[in-house]
Amino acid sequence: MRIYKFGGASVKDSKGIENLFSILNNKGFDNTLLVVSAMGKTTNAFELVVKNYFENKSELQYSINEIFKFHNQILIDLFSNQNHKIYKDVQFIFESLKGFLSRNKSPNYSFVYDQVVPNGELLSTKIISAYLNFKGVTSNWIDSRDLVKTDSNYRDADLDWEITQNNISEKVNKKLLNITQGFIGSNKNNFNTTLGREGSDYSAAIYAYCLNAESLTIWKDVPGVLNADPRVFKNPILLQYISYTEAIELAFYGASVIHPKTLQPLQKKEIPLYVRSFLNPDEKGTAISRGVKIKPEVPCFIVKRNLNLLKLSSLDFSFIVEENISEIFQVLHENKMKVDLIQNSAISFSVCIYDKFNRLKELLSILKATFKVECVENVNLFTIRHFNETSSAEILKNNELILEQRTDEVLQLVVR
């Protein structure tokens, strides 16, 4: 069984869907499961729907209509017969969305987010499945919410591996061409849940693990895993081979090509991961498996933007000890702050955090009751793995250095 994951950029329009078909036509249709993201920027568009639902009701219908028009145009481009069943399927998804928004009584933003945003994946997979059938290729559409079971931690749900494993093993026919959604699942009450932004890669790894797949291929708009983001750094280099361990390290520090949760289940069963270009599908791309750490051996650059740097010190100038650090991490955990860097001295503790849920104000209020707090907002964190003497020159030339931390293999720079 092969698992192919196609991201939003690969199916952003009708030509992208036609290209997906072309790749499958070249690689074969059988014994394959497709995990597909929402089309283009649809996730962002549905996030705006959620925002308007809570903050700007007058724009709510307009934001829904824009998403409908985007998908309807793709239908028109792909299906000349507007009586095709897919038009009704798409219409039904939007009617169901409107029905939920009119009935919902919950003030929980994350709950509403998870009931609204997954419609992007439902739309993309319904359309692609219909197009494959239209082209004469029978595809089996699977609703991931029936198989991928999680807890109720909306927007960042944790997987129930045992139930999910049983569901996927029993209900996926390995001999067919299957198509399902990335990013989404459901809890024990069958409410939608999501696995976190960019969670479609993780979904693909879940299916690969549960189906004992021979491989997982992630189709991207880049040649493979690069040593730097081409939108930020000039002349990035293709990494031809990366070990699981090295890839997990890169993902941990924020490499955008691979979701941090994706690699662990693949490593457990030694399922190779390939990252390849949907624009040039015959190129080899990057292979991730056991063996050599990284090839070629070059510095790898990762940047995280819009973080906040906190420097905490005791009010009476006493040492920052284990008890203080434990208290700080408890408060960070309770406020759902993602920690990207820590550094401590005898009388201070610095931490670089990502405020995913916009709780910085509440966090600072709590910490100031116990500590002296300095906060630098909107900083950028550059991480250089396998750095050398010249690695940081270009970064520091254009940015003000606030904090530096290094180990034998990793240099981290907090700048603004």
C-alpha positions as CSV (number, residue, x, y, z in Angstrom):
1,M,0.0,0.0,0.0
2,R,1.3,3.4,-0.9
3,I,0.2,6.6,0.8
4,Y,0.3,9.9,-1.2
5,K,-0.3,13.2,0.5
6,F,-1.2,16.2,-1.6
7,G,-1.2,19.6,0.1
8,G,-3.3,22.6,-0.7
9,A,-0.8,24.2,-3.1
10,S,-0.9,21.0,-5.3
11,V,-4.7,21.2,-5.7
12,K,-5.2,25.0,-5.6
13,D,-7.2,25.0,-8.9
14,S,-8.6,22.8,-11.7
15,K,-5.1,22.5,-13.3
16,G,-3.7,21.2,-10.0
17,I,-6.4,18.5,-9.8
18,E,-5.7,17.6,-13.5
19,N,-2.0,17.4,-12.5
20,L,-2.8,15.1,-9.6
21,F,-4.6,12.8,-12.0
22,S,-1.6,12.9,-14.3
23,I,0.7,11.8,-11.5
24,L,-1.6,8.9,-10.5
25,N,-1.9,7.9,-14.2
26,N,1.9,7.7,-14.4
27,K,2.5,6.0,-11.0
28,G,-0.6,3.7,-11.0
29,F,-3.9,3.8,-9.2
30,D,-4.2,0.6,-7.3
31,N,-3.1,-0.1,-3.7
32,T,-3.0,3.6,-3.1
33,L,-4.5,6.0,-0.5
34,L,-4.6,9.7,-1.1
35,V,-4.6,12.1,1.8
36,V,-5.6,15.5,0.6
37,S,-5.6,19.0,2.2
38,A,-8.1,21.8,1.5
39,M,-7.6,23.6,-1.8
40,G,-5.2,26.6,-2.0
41,K,-5.9,29.1,0.8
42,T,-9.3,27.5,1.7
43,T,-8.2,26.9,5.3
44,N,-7.4,30.6,5.8
45,A,-10.8,31.4,4.2
46,F,-12.7,29.2,6.6
47,E,-10.7,30.7,9.5
48,L,-12.1,34.1,8.4
49,V,-15.6,32.6,8.5
50,V,-15.0,31.6,12.1
51,K,-13.6,35.0,12.9
52,N,-16.6,36.8,11.3
53,Y,-19.0,34.4,13.1
54,F,-17.7,35.7,16.5
55,E,-16.7,39.2,15.6
56,N,-18.3,40.5,12.5
57,K,-21.6,38.9,11.7
58,S,-22.3,41.4,8.9
59,E,-19.5,39.9,6.8
60,L,-20.2,36.2,7.7
61,Q,-22.4,35.4,4.6
62,Y,-20.0,37.2,2.3
63,S,-17.0,35.2,3.5
64,I,-19.0,31.9,3.0
65,N,-20.1,33.0,-0.5
66,E,-16.4,33.7,-1.5
67,I,-15.5,30.1,-0.6
68,F,-18.5,28.8,-2.5
69,K,-17.6,30.8,-5.6
70,F,-14.0,29.6,-5.5
71,H,-15.0,25.9,-5.4
72,N,-17.9,26.4,-7.8
73,Q,-15.5,27.8,-10.4
74,I,-13.3,24.7,-10.0
75,L,-16.4,22.6,-10.7
76,I,-17.2,24.5,-13.8
77,D,-13.6,24.1,-15.0
78,L,-13.6,20.3,-14.4
79,F,-17.2,19.3,-15.1
80,S,-18.9,20.7,-18.2
81,N,-22.2,19.0,-17.2
82,Q,-23.6,21.1,-14.4
83,N,-26.1,18.4,-13.6
84,H,-23.2,16.3,-12.3
85,K,-23.9,15.0,-8.8
86,I,-20.8,16.8,-7.4
87,Y,-22.6,20.1,-7.7
88,K,-25.2,18.8,-5.2
89,D,-22.6,17.3,-3.0
90,V,-20.8,20.6,-2.7
91,Q,-24.0,22.5,-2.1
92,F,-24.9,20.1,0.7
93,I,-21.6,20.8,2.5
94,F,-22.3,24.5,2.4
95,E,-25.9,24.1,3.6
96,S,-24.7,21.9,6.4
97,L,-22.2,24.6,7.4
98,K,-24.9,27.3,7.4
99,G,-27.1,25.0,9.4
100,F,-24.4,24.5,12.1
101,L,-23.7,28.2,12.4
102,S,-27.4,29.0,12.8
103,R,-28.0,26.4,15.5
104,N,-24.7,26.6,17.4
105,K,-24.9,27.8,21.0
106,S,-21.3,27.1,22.1
107,P,-19.2,30.2,22.8
108,N,-16.0,28.0,22.5
109,Y,-14.0,29.5,19.6
110,S,-11.9,26.3,19.2
111,F,-14.9,24.1,19.1
112,V,-16.6,26.2,16.4
113,Y,-13.3,26.4,14.5
114,D,-13.1,22.6,14.4
115,Q,-16.7,22.3,13.2
116,V,-16.2,24.9,10.4
117,V,-12.6,24.6,9.1
118,P,-12.6,20.9,8.1
119,N,-15.2,21.6,5.4
120,G,-12.2,22.6,3.3
121,E,-10.9,19.0,3.3
122,L,-14.4,17.6,2.7
123,L,-14.8,19.8,-0.3
124,S,-11.4,19.1,-1.8
125,T,-11.7,15.3,-1.5
126,K,-15.3,15.2,-2.7
127,I,-14.3,17.1,-5.8
128,I,-11.2,15.1,-6.5
129,S,-13.0,11.8,-6.0
130,A,-15.7,12.9,-8.4
131,Y,-13.1,14.0,-11.0
132,L,-11.2,10.7,-10.8
133,N,-14.5,8.8,-11.3
134,F,-15.3,11.2,-14.2
135,K,-12.0,10.2,-15.8
136,G,-12.9,6.6,-15.5
137,V,-10.9,5.8,-12.4
138,T,-13.0,4.3,-9.6
139,S,-12.0,5.9,-6.3
140,N,-13.3,5.1,-2.8
141,W,-14.1,8.2,-0.8
142,I,-13.4,7.8,2.9
143,D,-14.6,10.2,5.7
144,S,-11.6,10.5,8.0
145,R,-13.9,11.5,10.8
146,D,-15.3,8.0,10.9
147,L,-11.8,6.5,11.3
148,V,-9.4,8.9,13.0
149,K,-10.5,9.2,16.6
150,T,-9.2,11.8,19.0
151,D,-9.8,13.4,22.4
152,S,-11.7,16.7,22.6
153,N,-8.7,19.1,22.6
154,Y,-10.1,21.1,19.7
155,R,-7.6,22.6,17.2
156,D,-4.8,20.4,18.5
157,A,-6.4,17.0,19.3
158,D,-4.5,14.0,20.5
159,L,-5.0,10.7,18.7
160,D,-6.6,7.6,20.2
161,W,-4.2,5.2,18.5
162,E,-5.9,2.0,19.5
163,I,-9.4,2.9,18.2
164,T,-7.9,4.6,15.1
165,Q,-5.7,1.6,14.3
166,N,-8.7,-0.8,14.5
167,N,-10.9,1.5,12.4
168,I,-8.4,2.0,9.6
169,S,-7.3,-1.7,9.6
170,E,-10.9,-2.9,9.3
171,K,-12.5,-0.3,7.0
172,V,-9.9,0.6,4.4
173,N,-9.8,-1.7,1.3
174,K,-6.1,-1.9,0.5
175,K,-6.7,-3.0,-3.1
176,L,-8.6,0.1,-4.2
177,L,-7.6,3.7,-4.9
178,N,-8.8,5.4,-1.7
179,I,-9.1,9.2,-1.0
180,T,-9.5,10.8,2.3
181,Q,-8.9,14.0,4.2
182,G,-5.9,15.2,6.1
183,F,-6.0,17.3,9.3
184,I,-9.3,16.1,10.6
185,G,-10.9,13.5,12.9
186,S,-13.6,13.3,15.5
187,N,-14.1,12.7,19.2
188,K,-16.2,10.1,21.0
189,N,-19.3,12.3,20.5
190,N,-18.6,12.6,16.8
191,F,-17.8,16.3,16.8
192,N,-15.1,17.3,14.4
193,T,-11.6,17.7,15.7
194,T,-8.4,18.8,14.0
195,L,-4.8,17.8,14.5
196,G,-3.3,21.3,14.4
197,R,-2.3,23.5,11.4
198,E,-0.4,21.6,8.8
199,G,-1.7,18.4,10.4
200,S,-2.4,16.7,7.0
201,D,1.2,15.3,6.9
202,Y,0.5,13.7,10.3
203,S,-2.8,12.3,9.0
204,A,-0.9,10.7,6.2
205,A,1.6,9.2,8.6
206,I,-1.3,7.8,10.7
207,Y,-2.7,6.0,7.7
208,A,0.7,4.8,6.7
209,Y,1.4,3.3,10.1
210,C,-2.1,1.7,10.5
211,L,-1.9,0.2,7.0
212,N,1.7,-1.0,7.3
213,A,2.3,1.0,4.1
214,E,5.4,0.4,2.0
215,S,6.0,4.2,1.7
216,L,4.6,7.7,2.3
217,T,5.1,10.3,-0.4
218,I,4.3,14.0,0.3
219,W,3.9,16.0,-2.9
220,K,5.0,19.6,-2.5
221,D,5.6,22.7,-4.6
222,V,9.4,22.4,-3.9
223,P,11.9,19.9,-5.2
224,G,12.1,18.1,-1.8
225,V,13.4,19.0,1.6
226,L,15.6,22.1,1.3
227,N,18.2,23.3,3.7
228,A,16.4,26.6,3.9
229,D,13.0,28.2,3.1
230,P,13.4,29.6,-0.4
231,R,11.0,32.5,0.5
232,V,13.5,33.6,3.1
233,F,17.0,32.5,2.1
234,K,18.8,32.7,-1.3
235,N,19.9,29.6,-3.2
236,P,18.7,26.8,-0.9
237,I,20.2,23.3,-1.4
238,L,18.2,20.1,-1.9
239,L,18.8,17.5,0.8
240,Q,18.9,14.2,-1.0
241,Y,18.8,12.1,2.1
242,I,17.9,12.6,5.7
243,S,17.7,10.1,8.6
244,Y,14.6,9.9,10.7
245,T,16.5,11.3,13.7
246,E,17.8,14.2,11.7
247,A,14.4,14.9,10.2
248,I,12.8,14.9,13.7
249,E,15.4,17.4,14.9
250,L,14.6,19.7,11.9
251,A,10.9,19.3,12.5
252,F,11.3,20.0,16.2
253,Y,13.0,23.3,15.4
254,G,10.2,24.2,12.9
255,A,11.2,23.1,9.5
256,S,8.0,23.8,7.5
257,V,8.2,21.0,5.0
258,I,7.6,18.3,7.6
259,H,5.0,18.3,10.4
260,P,6.7,17.6,13.8
261,K,4.3,14.7,14.6
262,T,4.7,13.1,11.2
263,L,7.9,11.2,11.6
264,Q,7.5,9.2,14.9
265,P,4.9,6.7,13.6
266,L,6.9,6.2,10.4
267,Q,10.1,5.6,12.3
268,K,8.5,3.0,14.5
269,K,7.7,0.8,11.5
270,E,10.6,2.0,9.3
271,I,8.3,3.3,6.6
272,P,10.3,5.5,4.2
273,L,9.1,9.0,3.6
274,Y,9.6,10.7,0.2
275,V,9.2,14.4,-0.3
276,R,8.8,15.1,-4.0
277,S,7.7,17.9,-6.4
278,F,4.3,17.7,-7.9
279,L,5.6,20.1,-10.6
280,N,8.4,17.7,-11.6
281,P,7.1,14.3,-10.4
282,D,9.9,12.3,-12.1
283,E,12.6,13.9,-10.0
284,K,13.7,11.9,-6.9
285,G,13.3,14.6,-4.3
286,T,14.3,13.7,-0.7
287,A,14.2,10.3,1.0
288,I,13.9,10.0,4.7
289,S,14.6,6.7,6.4
290,R,17.2,4.9,8.5
291,G,20.9,5.5,7.8
292,V,23.2,8.4,7.0
293,K,22.3,11.5,9.0
294,I,22.1,14.0,6.2
295,K,23.3,14.3,2.6
296,P,24.8,16.6,1.5
297,E,26.3,17.9,4.8
298,V,25.3,21.6,4.8
299,P,23.9,24.0,7.4
300,C,20.1,23.9,7.7
301,F,18.3,27.2,8.3
302,I,14.9,27.5,10.0
303,V,13.0,30.6,10.9
304,K,10.0,31.2,13.2
305,R,8.4,34.6,13.2
306,N,6.1,36.5,15.5
307,L,7.3,35.0,18.7
308,N,7.5,36.7,22.1
309,L,10.7,36.7,24.3
310,L,10.1,36.7,28.0
311,K,12.9,37.4,30.6
312,L,11.9,36.5,34.1
313,S,13.8,37.3,37.3
314,S,12.9,37.0,41.0
315,L,11.5,40.1,42.7
316,D,14.0,39.9,45.5
317,F,17.1,39.0,43.3
318,S,17.2,35.5,44.6
319,F,18.3,32.6,42.4
320,I,15.9,31.1,39.9
321,V,15.8,27.5,41.0
322,E,13.9,24.3,40.1
323,E,10.8,25.3,42.0
324,N,10.6,28.6,40.1
325,I,11.2,26.9,36.7
326,S,8.5,24.3,37.5
327,E,6.1,27.1,38.3
328,I,6.9,29.0,35.1
329,F,6.3,25.9,32.9
330,Q,3.1,25.1,34.7
331,V,1.8,28.6,33.8
332,L,3.0,28.3,30.2
333,H,1.2,25.0,29.9
334,E,-2.0,26.2,31.4
335,N,-2.0,29.1,28.9
336,K,-1.2,26.9,26.0
337,M,2.1,28.6,25.1
338,K,4.4,26.8,22.7
339,V,8.0,27.0,24.0
340,D,10.7,27.4,21.3
341,L,13.8,28.3,23.3
342,I,14.8,28.5,26.9
343,Q,17.9,29.9,28.6
344,N,18.6,30.5,32.3
345,S,21.2,32.0,34.5
346,A,21.5,32.2,38.3
347,I,18.9,35.1,38.6
348,S,17.0,35.0,35.3
349,F,15.1,32.7,33.0
350,S,14.4,33.6,29.4
351,V,11.9,31.8,27.2
352,C,10.8,32.3,23.6
353,I,7.1,31.4,23.1
354,Y,4.5,31.2,20.4
355,D,1.1,32.7,21.5
356,K,-1.1,30.5,19.3
357,F,-4.3,31.2,21.3
358,N,-3.7,34.9,21.9
359,R,-3.3,34.6,25.7
360,L,-0.1,36.7,26.2
361,K,-1.9,39.4,28.2
362,E,-3.3,36.9,30.7
363,L,0.0,35.1,30.9
364,L,2.0,38.2,31.7
365,S,-0.6,39.2,34.3
366,I,-0.1,35.9,36.1
367,L,3.7,35.9,35.9
368,K,4.0,39.5,37.1
369,A,2.5,38.4,40.4
370,T,5.6,36.4,41.2
371,F,8.4,37.6,38.9
372,K,9.8,40.7,37.4
373,V,8.9,40.3,33.7
374,E,10.4,41.8,30.6
375,C,8.6,41.0,27.3
376,V,9.8,41.7,23.8
377,E,7.0,41.0,21.3
378,N,7.2,40.0,17.7
379,V,10.7,38.7,17.6
380,N,12.1,36.1,15.1
381,L,13.9,33.0,16.0
382,F,16.5,31.7,13.5
383,T,17.8,28.1,14.1
384,I,20.9,26.9,12.2
385,R,21.6,23.2,12.5
386,H,25.1,22.0,11.5
387,F,26.2,25.7,11.6
388,N,29.7,26.9,10.7
389,E,31.5,30.2,11.3
390,T,29.8,32.0,8.4
391,S,26.3,30.6,8.8
392,S,24.9,33.6,10.8
393,A,26.6,36.5,9.0
394,E,23.7,37.3,6.7
395,I,21.1,37.0,9.4
396,L,23.0,39.3,11.8
397,K,23.7,41.8,9.1
398,N,20.0,42.6,8.7
399,N,18.7,42.1,12.2
400,E,19.3,43.2,15.8
401,L,20.5,40.3,18.0
402,I,18.7,40.0,21.3
403,L,19.7,36.5,22.5
404,E,22.0,33.8,21.3
405,Q,22.2,30.1,22.3
406,R,24.5,27.4,20.8
407,T,25.3,23.7,21.2
408,D,27.8,21.6,19.2
409,E,25.3,21.3,16.3
410,V,22.7,24.0,16.8
411,L,22.9,27.8,16.8
412,Q,19.8,29.8,17.7
413,L,19.4,33.5,17.3
414,V,16.5,35.6,18.6
415,V,16.4,38.8,16.6
416,R,14.2,41.7,15.6
